[in-house]
């Protein structure tokens, strides 16, 4: 009985501390400032900015606005 209690406590602690990943997607287009509507490459830097490569140039999205290079 003692073993069952320990196993149950371990399972509860594992399930209780499990992290749930949540994702939120936003659609960006030329109306938001992208240089072209289709992306060739997308990368996120260490600051969290999204770098979006298109055939018309490089765009960076900081979560609020898009800058084109």
N, C-alpha and C positions, 0 to 999 in steps of 0.2 A: 504493500500500500504506500509505503514511503517513497519507493521508486516512481510510482505513478504520479504522485504529487510533484516530485522534482521534475519529471518529464513535462507535466502539464504547465508548471511554472516557466520552464524554459521555452516551451512553445508559445505561451502567452507573451512572454517578453520579446520573442523574435517577431511575432505578428504585430505586437503593439508598437515596435520601433521601425517597422517596415516603412520605407519612404515611398510615397506615391508621387510619380512624375506627372506633371500637368503642363500641357503645351497650349499656347495661344498663337494662332496664325493670323497674320494680317495680309491682305492682298494689296500690293503696291503696283501702280501703273504710271503711265506718262502724265496722268492728271495729278498725281502726287509729286511729280518732278523727275521721274526716271527718264534717262536720255532715250530709251527705247523700251518697248513693251515686253520683249523677251530677253531673258538673262542667259548668258553663256556659263557664268561661274558665280558662285556665292560663297563667301567666307566670313566668319565672325572673328574679330580680333580680340585681344585680351581685355579691351575696354568695353566689349559688348557691342561695338558698332558692326553693322553688316555691310560688307563690301560687295557690290554687285557689278559684275562685268557684263557689258552689252557690246554689240557691234559698233555702237556710236560713242562708247567711252566708259570710264570707270565712275561708279556712283557710290557714295557712302551714306548709309542711313543710320542715324543715331537713336532711332525710336520716336523721333518727333518730326524731323525734316530730312530731306535728301539734298546732298551737295553733289555736283557733277564736276568731273575733272577731264 
